[in-house]
């Protein structure tokens, strides 16, 4: 009997813990070693910048799952067809880069939830289905309960609007890119202005009751993933 896949990322959040993740930018599966026994709960497969094709990304999703990690895919654009392809292949979450406003966040949520709520395109022969992923009747429910919508804050504009972005219904977590914000402002991550921006952004997201992580080394900016 098939059982619904559980998201390790979601399970840790549900327990009130802090999911620990790693970022994968290697271009091919030969050098892809997510390290399921090394402590991470999830792995972000970067499909935005890393030089890889769709087939490689799907193979990495497989390897992450076999390693016991939640595969989260950062996509280059909020395209429903691409998102559906990632979900059918077993992704536990979709990460949306360059979210600068609540409107951007709402667009991302809709782009993710459309294929989840309307699973008519689910193929019984897909790789994820063959490895015990839920059948068509379970697919939508798994998507609503398990698949995470993660938005990235990567600019000063977004940092200032972090609370409103996090408050958009359907946003499950926020990742604040300290290095991205600093680069956009032409400063270092240790600059007091950047530290203040990141600190306030993290505080605003927490106040909205949404899990938040950071990348970069800005002091006191929050927990790094």
C-alpha positions as CSV (number, residue, x, y, z in Angstrom):
1,X,0.0,0.0,0.0
2,X,1.3,3.4,-0.9
3,X,1.8,6.0,1.8
4,X,1.9,9.7,1.3
5,X,5.4,11.2,1.2
6,X,6.3,13.2,4.2
7,X,8.3,16.4,4.0
8,X,11.3,16.3,6.4
9,X,11.4,20.1,6.0
10,X,7.8,20.5,7.1
11,X,8.0,18.0,9.9
12,X,10.9,19.9,11.6
13,X,9.0,23.2,11.3
14,X,5.9,21.5,12.7
15,X,7.9,20.4,15.8
16,X,9.0,24.0,16.3
17,X,12.5,23.2,15.2
18,X,14.9,24.9,12.8
19,X,15.4,22.9,9.6
20,X,19.1,22.7,8.6
21,X,19.8,22.9,4.9
22,X,22.5,22.9,2.3
23,X,22.7,24.6,-1.1
24,X,23.7,22.6,-4.1
25,X,25.1,24.4,-7.2
26,X,27.3,21.6,-8.7
27,X,26.5,21.3,-12.4
28,X,26.1,17.5,-12.6
29,X,24.9,14.5,-10.6
30,X,28.4,12.9,-10.6
31,X,29.5,15.5,-8.0
32,X,26.2,15.7,-6.2
33,X,26.5,14.3,-2.6
34,X,23.7,15.8,-0.4
35,X,25.0,14.1,2.7
36,X,21.8,12.8,4.3
37,X,23.7,11.4,7.3
38,X,25.6,14.6,7.9
39,X,22.8,16.5,9.6
40,X,20.9,18.5,6.9
41,X,17.1,18.2,6.8
42,X,16.8,19.7,3.3
43,X,18.8,20.5,0.2
44,X,18.2,23.4,-2.2
45,X,18.8,22.4,-5.8
46,X,19.5,25.6,-7.6
47,X,17.8,25.8,-11.0
48,X,18.1,29.5,-11.2
49,X,21.9,30.1,-11.6
50,X,23.6,26.7,-11.8
51,X,24.4,25.4,-15.3
52,X,22.2,22.4,-15.4
53,X,19.2,21.1,-17.4
54,X,15.8,19.9,-16.2
55,X,16.8,16.2,-16.4
56,X,19.8,16.8,-14.0
57,X,17.6,18.7,-11.6
58,X,15.1,15.8,-11.5
59,X,17.9,13.3,-10.9
60,X,19.1,15.4,-8.0
61,X,15.6,15.4,-6.5
62,X,15.7,11.6,-6.7
63,X,19.1,11.5,-5.0
64,X,18.0,13.9,-2.2
65,X,14.9,11.7,-1.5
66,X,17.0,8.5,-1.4
67,X,19.3,10.3,1.0
68,X,16.4,11.1,3.3
69,X,16.4,14.8,2.6
70,X,13.6,17.2,1.5
71,X,14.5,18.4,-2.0
72,X,13.6,22.1,-2.5
73,X,14.1,23.5,-5.9
74,X,14.9,27.2,-6.6
75,X,13.3,28.0,-9.9
76,X,14.3,30.8,-12.3
77,X,10.7,32.0,-12.8
78,X,7.2,31.4,-11.4
79,X,6.0,29.3,-14.4
80,X,3.2,26.9,-13.6
81,X,4.4,24.2,-16.1
82,X,7.9,24.2,-14.6
83,X,6.6,24.0,-11.1
84,X,4.2,21.2,-11.9
85,X,7.2,19.3,-13.5
86,X,9.2,19.7,-10.2
87,X,6.3,18.7,-8.0
88,X,5.5,15.6,-10.1
89,X,9.1,14.6,-9.7
90,X,9.0,14.7,-5.9
91,X,10.1,18.2,-4.9
92,X,9.1,19.1,-1.3
93,X,9.2,22.8,-1.9
94,X,9.6,25.5,-4.4
95,X,11.8,28.5,-3.7
96,X,11.0,31.7,-5.5
97,X,13.8,34.3,-5.9
98,X,13.6,38.1,-6.1
99,X,10.3,38.6,-4.2
100,X,10.2,42.3,-3.7
101,X,6.6,42.9,-2.6
102,X,3.4,41.3,-1.3
103,X,2.1,41.3,-5.0
104,X,5.2,39.2,-6.0
105,X,4.6,36.8,-3.1
106,X,0.9,36.4,-4.1
107,X,1.9,35.6,-7.6
108,X,4.3,33.0,-6.4
109,X,1.7,31.4,-4.2
110,X,-0.8,31.2,-7.0
111,X,1.8,29.8,-9.4
112,X,2.6,27.0,-6.9
113,X,-1.0,26.2,-5.8
114,X,-2.6,26.0,-9.2
115,X,-0.9,22.7,-10.2
116,X,-1.4,21.4,-6.6
117,X,-5.2,22.1,-6.6
118,X,-5.7,20.9,-10.2
119,X,-3.6,17.7,-10.5
120,X,-5.3,16.6,-13.8
121,X,-1.9,16.7,-15.4
122,X,-0.4,14.1,-13.0
123,X,1.0,11.2,-14.9
124,X,0.8,7.7,-13.4
125,X,4.1,6.9,-15.1
126,X,6.0,9.8,-13.6
127,X,9.2,9.0,-11.7
128,X,7.8,10.3,-8.4
129,X,4.7,8.1,-8.7
130,X,6.8,5.0,-9.5
131,X,8.8,5.6,-6.3
132,X,5.8,5.6,-4.0
133,X,4.6,9.2,-4.4
134,X,0.9,9.6,-3.8
135,X,-1.7,8.7,-6.5
136,X,-3.8,11.3,-8.2
137,X,-6.4,11.5,-5.5
138,X,-3.8,12.1,-2.8
139,X,-1.6,14.5,-4.9
140,X,-3.6,17.7,-4.3
141,X,-3.8,17.0,-0.5
142,X,-0.1,16.3,-0.3
143,X,0.6,19.5,-2.2
144,X,-1.4,21.6,0.2
145,X,-0.1,20.0,3.3
146,X,3.5,19.2,2.4
147,X,4.9,21.2,-0.4
148,X,6.4,24.4,0.9
149,X,6.3,27.8,-0.8
150,X,9.5,29.6,0.1
151,X,10.1,33.2,-1.0
152,X,13.5,34.9,-1.1
153,X,14.1,38.5,0.0
154,X,17.2,39.8,-1.9
155,X,16.9,43.5,-2.0
156,X,16.6,46.5,0.4
157,X,13.1,47.1,-1.0
158,X,12.1,43.6,-0.1
159,X,13.8,43.8,3.3
160,X,11.7,46.8,4.2
161,X,8.5,45.0,3.1
162,X,9.4,41.7,4.7
163,X,6.6,41.6,7.2
164,X,4.0,42.3,4.5
165,X,5.5,39.7,2.2
166,X,5.5,37.1,5.0
167,X,1.9,37.8,5.8
168,X,0.7,36.8,2.3
169,X,-1.5,33.7,2.7
170,X,0.3,30.6,1.4
171,X,3.9,31.8,2.1
172,X,5.4,29.0,4.3
173,X,8.9,30.4,4.9
174,X,11.1,33.3,4.0
175,X,14.8,33.2,3.1
176,X,16.6,36.5,3.6
177,X,19.7,36.8,1.4
178,X,22.0,39.1,3.3
179,X,24.7,39.0,0.7
180,X,22.2,39.8,-2.1
181,X,20.8,42.7,-0.2
182,X,24.4,44.0,0.5
183,X,25.4,43.6,-3.1
184,X,22.3,45.5,-4.3
185,X,23.2,48.4,-2.0
186,X,26.9,48.3,-3.0
187,X,28.0,47.5,0.6
188,X,29.5,44.6,2.6
189,X,27.3,42.3,4.7
190,X,29.1,43.6,7.8
191,X,28.1,47.2,7.0
192,X,25.9,48.6,9.8
193,X,23.2,49.6,7.3
194,X,22.9,46.1,6.0
195,X,22.9,44.5,9.5
196,X,20.1,46.8,10.4
197,X,18.1,46.0,7.2
198,X,18.5,42.2,7.8
199,X,17.8,42.4,11.5
200,X,14.6,44.3,11.0
201,X,13.5,42.0,8.1
202,X,14.0,38.9,10.1
203,X,12.2,40.4,13.1
204,X,9.3,41.4,10.8
205,X,8.9,37.9,9.4
206,X,9.0,36.4,12.9
207,X,6.3,38.8,14.0
208,X,4.2,37.6,11.1
209,X,4.6,34.1,12.5
210,X,6.4,32.7,9.5
211,X,9.7,30.7,9.7
212,X,12.7,32.7,8.5
213,X,16.2,31.8,7.6
214,X,19.2,33.8,6.3
215,X,22.2,33.4,4.1
216,X,25.3,35.5,4.5
217,X,27.2,36.6,7.5
218,X,25.4,39.7,8.7
219,X,25.8,39.8,12.5
220,X,22.6,39.2,14.4
221,X,20.6,38.9,11.2
222,X,19.1,35.6,12.2
223,X,19.7,31.9,11.8
224,X,21.5,30.7,8.7
225,X,20.0,27.8,6.9
